[in-house]
Amino acid sequence: MDEPFTILGISGSLRHASYNRALLIATRDLLPLDVVLDIFDLQGIPLFNQDDEKQPVARVTEFKERIRASDAILIATPEYNYSIPGVLKNAIDAASRPYGDSAWGGKPVALMGASPGAFGSARAQYHLRQVFITLDMPQVIQPEVMIGHADQAFDAKGKLIDANSAKLISQLVENLVHLSRQLKTG
């Protein structure tokens, strides 16, 4: 039997009850049969310091190993002050260093996000797309999954109840798998 297609899911929030963590959990129920979603918690990744990049802490080493072992990346992020949450940007930077040892190069990526506000993390996602260009990460562009008014898309227990959002997430994952497989076969 073939190895399952593995997506590494990363939430841009450390908050346990985060809508974006809930998005990743909901995604597990929307995956194609041969796809697995492995969720990595960014808790414990220290602030990036270039003085320490050649001897990273175990959590950063583990993060880079999990990135490399995955077939693709799925990031669910909130938006903080019109941009990328600091914890997420820090983790991205840590896994891209030292120069010449980036774990991200060539790794297909897709974005989604949820927010209590109206824009559903749109600006954070657009800023992340700029970062992915620098990191040489092929991106899934459509569909854009930007869930505004997240308090209405999830129930009180954090379960995704919005059918349209679930449909968009399913399509996003299918497109991510397709892009990754297309890149592997040339």
PyMOL commands that set and color helices and strands:
alter all, ss='L'
color gray80, all
select helices_A, chain A and resi 19-30+50-52+58-69+86-95+122-134+150-153+163-185
alter helices_A, ss='H'
color red, helices_A
select strands_A, chain A and resi 5-11+35-40+72-76+109-114+145-147
alter strands_A, ss='S'
color yellow, strands_A
deselect
rebuild
show_as cartoon
